[in-house]
Amino acid sequence: MGIDSNKHCCNNWEPIYFNIHEVPEEWRKEAQVLLSDRTIRGDGKTLMSIRKSDLLAEILKRRIENNK
């Protein structure tokens, strides 16, 4: 009980996105490009599997690279 509820609790703070429709709308277009480029990918069972903070880091990295 403790482990499962703790895992669920942590996922509320740091959600894991398993498909593009779970990504916040303001990031969705950029996340789709990252999926198409295979910068982010799934775990073999899902289209994608990435934590919110990791996705944000990839999006910010891409924005910085595009502005050089």
C-alpha positions as MATLAB code, in Angstrom:
seq = 'MGIDSNKHCCNNWEPIYFNIHEVPEEWRKEAQVLLSDRTIRGDGKTLMSIRKSDLLAEILKRRIENNK';
ca = [
       0.000    0.000    0.000;
       2.664    2.522    0.981;
       4.790    2.023   -2.094;
       1.912    2.212   -4.578;
       0.375    5.294   -3.000;
       3.790    6.965   -2.800;
       4.447    6.202   -6.489;
       1.076    7.666   -7.447;
       1.742   10.709   -5.307;
       5.119   11.304   -6.917;
       3.604   10.939  -10.382;
       1.226   13.798   -9.562;
       4.256   16.021   -8.947;
       6.365   14.535  -11.714;
       4.005   12.917  -14.218;
       5.205   10.505  -16.845;
       3.774   11.083  -20.302;
       2.998    7.900  -22.224;
       1.395    9.482  -25.286;
       1.315   12.849  -26.979;
      -2.214   13.628  -25.745;
      -1.009   13.626  -22.120;
       1.560   16.359  -22.836;
       0.411   19.899  -21.965;
      -0.987   21.573  -25.053;
       1.611   24.360  -25.052;
       4.409   21.748  -25.385;
       2.601   19.299  -27.661;
       3.836   20.616  -31.007;
       7.473   20.590  -29.874;
       7.062   17.189  -28.232;
       5.717   15.833  -31.528;
       8.849   17.067  -33.326;
      11.030   15.390  -30.672;
       9.094   12.152  -31.204;
       9.466   12.412  -34.983;
      13.214   13.021  -34.620;
      13.390   10.063  -32.207;
      14.953   12.346  -29.585;
      12.357   10.958  -27.205;
      10.758    7.542  -27.559;
       8.709    4.956  -25.823;
       9.629    1.962  -23.758;
       8.560   -0.588  -26.379;
       5.022   -0.728  -25.006;
       4.064    2.924  -25.363;
       4.632    5.645  -27.958;
       6.581    7.682  -25.445;
       7.652    7.383  -21.854;
       9.185   10.519  -20.407;
       8.966   12.451  -17.157;
       7.690   16.011  -17.233;
      11.058   17.488  -16.209;
      12.941   15.455  -18.842;
      10.547   16.517  -21.580;
      10.852   20.158  -20.533;
      14.655   19.846  -20.589;
      14.573   18.434  -24.136;
      12.197   21.159  -25.302;
      14.356   23.909  -23.794;
      17.507   22.348  -25.267;
      15.890   22.307  -28.708;
      14.759   25.940  -28.355;
      18.277   27.025  -27.403;
      19.853   25.077  -30.284;
      17.386   26.608  -32.753;
      18.186   30.142  -31.564;
      21.966   29.886  -32.102;
];
